[in-house]
Amino acid sequence: MSVADEIAAELDDLHAGETSPGMAAVCRDLARAIDGTDAPTAKAVAARELRSIMSDLRKLAPVGEKGDAVDDIAEQREKRRAAARAATDA
């Protein structure tokens, strides 16, 4: 996958188009610029700016309702409890 594809996917996950549409558009442009050049200096400059803006967007992203480490632990705990209940019922 290209840098532009990866950035677009991450922007969708962050809901950046809803929270910061202008910054999301700049990220897409920078990612396309990285994909469109072979000049190492140009890639480095664009990557530095892209990294900075993506960091800001991650901080602004809404907190997800599911999928963090606490949810993973709770889900695994529930699976263990269900398995223990099934073992005692059998």
DSSP file (Angstrom, degrees, kcal/mol; ACC not computed):
  #  RESIDUE AA STRUCTURE BP1 BP2  ACC     N-H-->O    O-->H-N    N-H-->O    O-->H-N    TCO  KAPPA ALPHA  PHI   PSI    X-CA   Y-CA   Z-CA
    1    1 A M              0   0    0      0, 0.0     2,-0.1     0, 0.0     0, 0.0   0.000 360.0 360.0 360.0 152.3    0.0    0.0    0.0
    2    2 A S     >  -     0   0    0      1,-0.1     4,-2.2     4,-0.0     5,-0.2  -0.373 360.0-109.8 -83.4 166.6    1.1    3.5   -0.6
    3    3 A V  H  > S+     0   0    0      1,-0.2     4,-2.7     2,-0.2     5,-0.2   0.901 120.5  55.1 -60.7 -41.0    1.6    6.2    2.1
    4    4 A A  H  > S+     0   0    0     27,-0.4     4,-2.4     1,-0.2    -1,-0.2   0.895 108.0  48.2 -61.7 -40.7   -1.5    7.9    0.9
    5    5 A D  H  > S+     0   0    0      2,-0.2     4,-2.1     1,-0.2    -1,-0.2   0.917 113.0  47.4 -65.6 -43.2   -3.6    4.8    1.3
    6    6 A E  H  X S+     0   0    0     -4,-2.2     4,-2.2     2,-0.2    -2,-0.2   0.911 113.7  47.3 -65.3 -42.7   -2.2    4.1    4.8
    7    7 A I  H  X S+     0   0    0     -4,-2.7     4,-2.9     2,-0.2     5,-0.2   0.909 110.2  52.7 -66.1 -41.7   -2.8    7.7    5.9
    8    8 A A  H  X S+     0   0    0     -4,-2.4     4,-2.0    -5,-0.2    -1,-0.2   0.909 109.9  49.2 -60.3 -41.4   -6.3    7.7    4.5
    9    9 A A  H  X S+     0   0    0     -4,-2.1     4,-2.1     2,-0.2    -1,-0.2   0.918 112.8  46.5 -64.7 -43.2   -7.1    4.6    6.5
   10   10 A E  H  X S+     0   0    0     -4,-2.2     4,-2.1     2,-0.2    -2,-0.2   0.896 110.0  53.5 -67.7 -38.6   -5.7    6.0    9.7
   11   11 A L  H  X>S+     0   0    0     -4,-2.9     5,-2.2     1,-0.2     4,-0.6   0.888 108.8  50.2 -62.0 -38.3   -7.6    9.3    9.1
   12   12 A D  H ><5S+     0   0    0     -4,-2.0     3,-0.9    -5,-0.2    -1,-0.2   0.920 109.6  50.4 -64.6 -43.0  -10.8    7.4    8.7
   13   13 A D  H 3<5S+     0   0    0     -4,-2.1    -2,-0.2     1,-0.2    -1,-0.2   0.857 113.1  46.3 -62.1 -35.2  -10.1    5.5   12.0
   14   14 A L  H 3<5S-     0   0    0     -4,-2.1    -1,-0.2    -5,-0.1    -2,-0.2   0.536 104.6-130.1 -83.6  -7.4   -9.5    8.8   13.8
   15   15 A H  T XX5 +     0   0    0     -3,-0.9     4,-1.9    -4,-0.6     3,-1.0   0.860  52.9 155.3  56.6  36.6  -12.6   10.4   12.3
   16   16 A A  H 3>< +     0   0    0     -5,-2.2     4,-2.6     1,-0.3     8,-0.3   0.790  60.7  64.5 -67.1 -28.9  -10.3   13.2   11.3
   17   17 A G  H 34 S+     0   0    0     -6,-0.4    -1,-0.3     1,-0.2    -5,-0.1   0.793 109.9  40.0 -63.8 -26.3  -12.6   14.3    8.5
   18   18 A E  H <4 S+     0   0    0     -3,-1.0    -2,-0.2     2,-0.2    -1,-0.2   0.860 124.0  35.2 -88.0 -40.9  -15.3   15.1   11.1
   19   19 A T  H  < S+     0   0    0     -4,-1.9    -2,-0.2     1,-0.2    -3,-0.2   0.861 138.9   6.3 -85.5 -36.7  -13.1   16.7   13.8
   20   20 A S     X  +     0   0    0     -4,-2.6     4,-2.3    -5,-0.2    -1,-0.2  -0.544  65.0 169.1-147.3  73.5  -10.5   18.5   11.7
   21   21 A P  H  > S+     0   0    0      0, 0.0     4,-2.1     0, 0.0     5,-0.1   0.844  79.0  52.1 -62.0 -34.9  -11.3   18.4    8.0
   22   22 A G  H  > S+     0   0    0      2,-0.2     4,-2.0     1,-0.2     5,-0.1   0.934 111.4  45.3 -66.9 -45.6   -8.6   20.9    7.0
   23   23 A M  H  > S+     0   0    0      1,-0.2     4,-2.2     2,-0.2    -1,-0.2   0.877 111.8  53.6 -65.7 -36.4   -5.8   19.1    8.8
   24   24 A A  H  X S+     0   0    0     -4,-2.3     4,-2.2    -8,-0.3    -1,-0.2   0.906 107.8  50.5 -64.1 -40.5   -7.0   15.8    7.4
   25   25 A A  H  X S+     0   0    0     -4,-2.1     4,-2.2     1,-0.2    -2,-0.2   0.897 109.0  51.1 -64.0 -40.3   -6.9   17.3    3.9
   26   26 A V  H  X S+     0   0    0     -4,-2.0     4,-2.7     1,-0.2    -1,-0.2   0.907 108.6  52.4 -63.4 -41.2   -3.3   18.6    4.4
   27   27 A C  H  X S+     0   0    0     -4,-2.2     4,-2.5     1,-0.2    -2,-0.2   0.916 108.7  49.9 -61.0 -43.0   -2.3   15.1    5.6
   28   28 A R  H  X S+     0   0    0     -4,-2.2     4,-2.3     1,-0.2    -1,-0.2   0.917 111.8  48.5 -62.2 -42.5   -3.7   13.5    2.5
   29   29 A D  H  X S+     0   0    0     -4,-2.2     4,-2.1     2,-0.2    -2,-0.2   0.916 112.0  48.7 -63.8 -43.5   -1.8   16.1    0.3
   30   30 A L  H  X S+     0   0    0     -4,-2.7     4,-2.3     2,-0.2    -2,-0.2   0.904 110.5  51.1 -63.9 -40.6    1.4   15.5    2.2
   31   31 A A  H  X S+     0   0    0     -4,-2.5     4,-2.2     1,-0.2   -27,-0.4   0.910 110.5  48.5 -64.1 -41.3    1.0   11.7    1.8
   32   32 A R  H  X S+     0   0    0     -4,-2.3     4,-1.8     1,-0.2    -1,-0.2   0.873 109.5  53.8 -65.3 -35.1    0.4   12.0   -1.9
   33   33 A A  H  < S+     0   0    0     -4,-2.1     4,-0.5     2,-0.2    -2,-0.2   0.898 107.9  49.9 -65.2 -39.8    3.5   14.3   -2.1
   34   34 A I  H >< S+     0   0    0     -4,-2.3     3,-0.9     1,-0.2    -2,-0.2   0.927 113.7  45.3 -63.2 -44.4    5.6   11.6   -0.4
   35   35 A D  H 3< S+     0   0    0     -4,-2.2    -1,-0.2     1,-0.2    -2,-0.2   0.803 111.0  55.5 -67.2 -28.7    4.3    9.0   -2.9
   36   36 A G  T 3< S+     0   0    0     -4,-1.8     2,-0.3    -5,-0.2    -1,-0.2   0.434 101.0  61.7 -90.1   1.6    4.9   11.3   -5.8
   37   37 A T    <   -     0   0    0     -3,-0.9     0, 0.0    -4,-0.5     0, 0.0  -0.924  48.2-166.4-129.5 153.8    8.5   12.1   -5.4
   38   38 A D        +     0   0    0     -2,-0.3    -1,-0.1     5,-0.0     3,-0.1   0.372  59.6 113.6-109.3  -1.6   11.8   10.2   -5.4
   39   39 A A     >  -     0   0    0      1,-0.2     4,-2.4     2,-0.0     5,-0.2  -0.617  58.4-151.9 -76.0 116.4   13.8   13.1   -3.9
   40   40 A P  H  > S+     0   0    0      0, 0.0     4,-2.4     0, 0.0    -1,-0.2   0.864  93.4  51.7 -58.0 -38.8   14.9   12.1   -0.4
   41   41 A T  H  > S+     0   0    0      2,-0.2     4,-2.3     1,-0.2     5,-0.2   0.922 110.5  47.7 -66.1 -43.5   15.0   15.6    0.9
   42   42 A A  H  > S+     0   0    0      1,-0.2     4,-2.4     2,-0.2     5,-0.2   0.904 112.5  49.8 -64.0 -40.9   11.4   16.3   -0.2
   43   43 A K  H  X S+     0   0    0     -4,-2.4     4,-2.9     1,-0.2    -2,-0.2   0.916 110.5  50.3 -63.0 -42.6   10.2   13.1    1.3
   44   44 A A  H  X S+     0   0    0     -4,-2.4     4,-2.3    -5,-0.2    -2,-0.2   0.912 111.7  47.0 -64.0 -42.9   11.9   13.9    4.6
   45   45 A V  H  X S+     0   0    0     -4,-2.3     4,-2.0     2,-0.2    -1,-0.2   0.938 115.5  45.0 -65.0 -46.6   10.4   17.3    4.8
   46   46 A A  H  X S+     0   0    0     -4,-2.4     4,-2.8     1,-0.2    -2,-0.2   0.905 113.1  51.2 -64.2 -41.1    6.9   16.1    3.9
   47   47 A A  H  X S+     0   0    0     -4,-2.9     4,-2.8    -5,-0.2    -1,-0.2   0.891 108.1  52.3 -64.0 -39.7    7.2   13.2    6.3
   48   48 A R  H  X S+     0   0    0     -4,-2.3     4,-1.9    -5,-0.2    -1,-0.2   0.931 113.6  42.8 -62.3 -45.7    8.2   15.4    9.1
   49   49 A E  H  X S+     0   0    0     -4,-2.0     4,-2.4     2,-0.2     5,-0.2   0.903 114.1  51.5 -67.3 -40.9    5.2   17.7    8.6
   50   50 A L  H  X S+     0   0    0     -4,-2.8     4,-2.8     1,-0.2     5,-0.2   0.925 109.0  50.4 -62.2 -44.7    2.9   14.7    8.1
   51   51 A R  H  X S+     0   0    0     -4,-2.8     4,-2.0     1,-0.2    -1,-0.2   0.908 110.9  49.9 -59.9 -42.5    4.1   13.1   11.4
   52   52 A S  H  X S+     0   0    0     -4,-1.9     4,-1.7    -5,-0.2    -2,-0.2   0.929 113.7  43.4 -63.4 -47.4    3.5   16.4   13.3
   53   53 A I  H  X S+     0   0    0     -4,-2.4     4,-2.5     1,-0.2    -2,-0.2   0.902 112.3  52.9 -68.4 -40.3    0.0   16.9   12.0
   54   54 A M  H  X S+     0   0    0     -4,-2.8     4,-2.4    -5,-0.2    -1,-0.2   0.880 106.5  54.5 -62.7 -36.3   -0.9   13.2   12.5
   55   55 A S  H  X S+     0   0    0     -4,-2.0     4,-1.5    -5,-0.2    -1,-0.2   0.921 109.4  47.0 -61.6 -43.7    0.3   13.5   16.1
   56   56 A D  H  X S+     0   0    0     -4,-1.7     4,-1.5     1,-0.2    -2,-0.2   0.903 111.2  51.4 -64.0 -41.3   -2.0   16.4   16.6
   57   57 A L  H  X S+     0   0    0     -4,-2.5     4,-1.0     1,-0.2    -2,-0.2   0.875 105.8  55.0 -65.8 -36.3   -4.9   14.6   15.0
   58   58 A R  H  < S+     0   0    0     -4,-2.4     3,-0.3     1,-0.2    -1,-0.2   0.884 107.9  49.9 -63.0 -36.7   -4.4   11.6   17.2
   59   59 A K  H  < S+     0   0    0     -4,-1.5    -1,-0.2     1,-0.2    -2,-0.2   0.828 113.1  46.4 -69.4 -31.2   -4.7   13.8   20.3
   60   60 A L  H  < S+     0   0    0     -4,-1.5    -1,-0.2    -5,-0.1    -2,-0.2   0.570  86.5 115.8 -86.7 -10.2   -7.9   15.4   18.9
   61   61 A A  S  < S-     0   0    0     -4,-1.0   -46,-0.1    -3,-0.3   -47,-0.1  -0.290  74.5-106.4 -63.9 141.7   -9.5   12.1   18.0
   62   62 A P        -     0   0    0      0, 0.0     2,-0.3     0, 0.0    -1,-0.1  -0.368  40.1-100.3 -65.8 148.4  -12.7   11.1   19.9
   63   63 A V        -     0   0    0     -3,-0.1     2,-0.1     1,-0.1    -3,-0.0  -0.543  40.6-123.8 -71.7 128.7  -12.3    8.4   22.4
   64   64 A G        -     0   0    0     -2,-0.3     4,-0.1     1,-0.1     3,-0.1  -0.370   3.2-139.9 -72.7 152.2  -13.5    5.1   21.1
   65   65 A E  S    S+     0   0    0      1,-0.2     2,-0.3    -2,-0.1    -1,-0.1   0.711  84.6  19.4 -83.7 -21.4  -16.1    3.1   22.9
   66   66 A K  S    S+     0   0    0      1,-0.1    -1,-0.2     4,-0.0    -2,-0.0  -0.989  96.2  56.8-146.2 150.9  -14.5   -0.2   22.2
   67   67 A G        +     0   0    0     -2,-0.3    -1,-0.1     1,-0.3     2,-0.1   0.402  66.4 119.8 113.6  -2.8  -11.1   -1.5   21.3
   68   68 A D  S  > S-     0   0    0     -4,-0.1     4,-2.0     1,-0.1    -1,-0.3  -0.321  79.0 -94.6 -88.3 179.4   -8.7   -0.2   24.0
   69   69 A A  H  > S+     0   0    0      1,-0.2     4,-2.3     2,-0.2     5,-0.2   0.854 123.4  55.1 -62.7 -36.9   -6.6   -2.4   26.3
   70   70 A V  H  > S+     0   0    0      1,-0.2     4,-2.4     2,-0.2    -1,-0.2   0.911 108.1  49.0 -64.3 -41.6   -9.1   -2.3   29.1
   71   71 A D  H  > S+     0   0    0      2,-0.2     4,-2.5     1,-0.2    -1,-0.2   0.896 109.8  52.3 -63.7 -39.4  -11.8   -3.6   26.8
   72   72 A D  H  X S+     0   0    0     -4,-2.0     4,-2.3     2,-0.2    -2,-0.2   0.917 110.7  47.1 -62.4 -43.3   -9.5   -6.4   25.6
   73   73 A I  H  X S+     0   0    0     -4,-2.3     4,-2.5     2,-0.2    -2,-0.2   0.924 112.7  49.1 -65.0 -44.1   -8.8   -7.4   29.2
   74   74 A A  H  X S+     0   0    0     -4,-2.4     4,-2.3     1,-0.2    -2,-0.2   0.895 111.1  50.5 -62.5 -40.2  -12.5   -7.4   30.1
   75   75 A E  H  X S+     0   0    0     -4,-2.5     4,-2.0     2,-0.2    -1,-0.2   0.919 111.7  46.8 -65.0 -43.7  -13.4   -9.4   27.0
   76   76 A Q  H  X S+     0   0    0     -4,-2.3     4,-2.2     2,-0.2    -2,-0.2   0.887 110.9  52.8 -65.8 -38.3  -10.8  -12.0   27.9
   77   77 A R  H  X S+     0   0    0     -4,-2.5     4,-2.4     1,-0.2    -2,-0.2   0.922 108.9  49.6 -62.1 -44.0  -11.9  -12.2   31.5
   78   78 A E  H  X S+     0   0    0     -4,-2.3     4,-2.5     1,-0.2    -1,-0.2   0.879 109.0  52.4 -63.8 -37.7  -15.5  -12.8   30.3
   79   79 A K  H  X S+     0   0    0     -4,-2.0     4,-2.3     2,-0.2    -1,-0.2   0.917 110.0  48.6 -62.9 -42.9  -14.3  -15.6   28.0
   80   80 A R  H  X S+     0   0    0     -4,-2.2     4,-2.3     2,-0.2    -2,-0.2   0.913 112.2  48.5 -63.7 -41.9  -12.5  -17.2   30.9
   81   81 A R  H  X S+     0   0    0     -4,-2.4     4,-2.6     2,-0.2    -2,-0.2   0.911 111.2  49.8 -65.2 -41.8  -15.5  -16.9   33.2
   82   82 A A  H  X S+     0   0    0     -4,-2.5     4,-2.4     1,-0.2    -1,-0.2   0.901 111.6  49.0 -63.4 -40.2  -17.8  -18.4   30.5
   83   83 A A  H  X S+     0   0    0     -4,-2.3     4,-2.0     2,-0.2    -1,-0.2   0.891 111.2  49.7 -66.7 -38.2  -15.4  -21.3   30.0
   84   84 A A  H  X S+     0   0    0     -4,-2.3     4,-1.9     2,-0.2    -2,-0.2   0.904 111.5  48.9 -66.6 -41.1  -15.3  -21.9   33.8
   85   85 A R  H  X S+     0   0    0     -4,-2.6     4,-1.9     1,-0.2    -2,-0.2   0.912 111.3  49.8 -63.7 -41.7  -19.1  -21.9   34.0
   86   86 A A  H  X S+     0   0    0     -4,-2.4     4,-1.1     1,-0.2    -1,-0.2   0.876 110.0  51.3 -64.7 -36.5  -19.4  -24.3   31.1
   87   87 A A  H  < S+     0   0    0     -4,-2.0    -1,-0.2     1,-0.2    -2,-0.2   0.864 112.3  45.1 -69.8 -35.8  -16.8  -26.6   32.7
   88   88 A T  H  < S+     0   0    0     -4,-1.9    -1,-0.2     1,-0.2    -2,-0.2   0.784 111.8  52.7 -79.5 -26.3  -18.7  -26.7   36.0
   89   89 A D  H  <        0   0    0     -4,-1.9    -1,-0.2     1,-0.2    -2,-0.2   0.737 360.0 360.0 -77.3 -23.1  -22.1  -27.2   34.3
   90   90 A A     <        0   0    0     -4,-1.1    -1,-0.2    -5,-0.2    -2,-0.2   0.455 360.0 360.0 -86.2 360.0  -20.9  -30.2   32.3
